[in-house]
Structures are given as structure tokens and as C-alpha cells.
Amino acid sequence: MTIDFRDYFWGSKHSGFDVLYQNMKANHLATKELTEFIRERSLIEETNCKLLVKLSKQANNNTSIHGTFLPLWKILKSSAEKLSSLHMQM
């Protein structure tokens, strides 16, 4: 026994074309939504990158920090710079 596409495509109510059309229409809408989501995500990453660069520069300009917090500030500045470069690559 061979399974033939035409026997299963149309179904009992011969609505195969309508089902196929509705699936294609739904996929078109899903693709548009996904594209918009990725576009918005890209803008968020770009904004985040710019803000991290700005924050890193502010930490670099703060020369009044000395003592026990200096190692922490160096780590925070370095991590902000690394995160901004990673966000720029996305």
C-alpha cells in the first residue's frame, strides 16, 4: 500500500487548499512579528552599548576614588567596557 499525497492533502471535506493557505498566511504574519522583534532587540542592544560606553567613561574620569574601592572600580570599568563591546557585536 502506497501513501499518495493527493489522498491526504484534500481530506474528507476537500479543504486542503484552505488549510494550506491559512498556514501560509499565519506564517507570513509570524515572520513579520519575528522581524519586528529582532529589529527592536537590535535597537535595545545598540542603546545599551552606548550607555555602557558612557558609563565606562564616567568611571574612567572619576579620579577621586582611591583606597579600598579602587580595585572594585577597575573591575566595574573593565566589565562595562567588555559588555559594551559584546553588545556592539550583537
N, C-alpha and C positions, 0 to 999 in steps of 0.2 A: 504494500500500500504506500503510495507516494502522497506527500502533502503538497498541495498546489496552492500557491499564493492567492489566486483568484477565488478559491473556495473559502478562504478565511478573511480576505480583505473586505468583502461586501457584507458579510454577516447575515443574520436572519432577517434584518429589516432593510438590507441593502443600503446601509448608511455609512459605508466605508469612506466615501469621499468626504462627507460632512465631518466625520471623526478626524480624518487626516487634515482637513482644512482648519478645524478648530485647534488641533495640536500645533499646526504651523503658526496660526495666529497668536496663540498663547506663548509660543517660543519667541516670536518676534517681540512681544511685549516684555517678556523676561529678559531678553537680550538688551533692550533699551534700558530697563531698570538696572541691570548689571553694569552697563556702560556708565550710566549716571552715577551709580555708587562708586565706581572706580575713579571717575573724574573728581567727585567730591573728596574722596580719600586722598587723592593726589594733591589737591589744594590744601587740605589739612596738613599733610606731611610737609609741604613746602612752607607753610606758615610756621609750623612747629620748628622747622630747620632754622628759619630766620630768627625766631625768638630765642632759640638755644644759642645761636651765634652771638646775639645781642647780650644774653646773659653771661656768656663766657667772656666777652669783652669787658663787661661791668666787673666781673670777678678779677680780671687782669688789672684793671685800673685802680683797684682798692689796695693802696699801699699802706694803709694804716693798720692792717691786720698783721700781727706778729704773735709770737709766743706759741702756745699750745694749739691754737686754731690754724696755724699756717699749713701744716700737712693736710688738714681737712680741706682747706680752701684749694690747695693744689689738686687734690683728688676730685673735688667738685668741678673745678675748671676743666680738668682733663676729661672727665666723663661728659660734661656738656659739649665739649668740642667733638668728642668721638660720636656722641649721639647725633649731633647736627650733621656730621659727615655721613652717617648711616641714613639719616632721613633724606639727605640730598640724593643719595644713590637710589632711593626707592622710587 
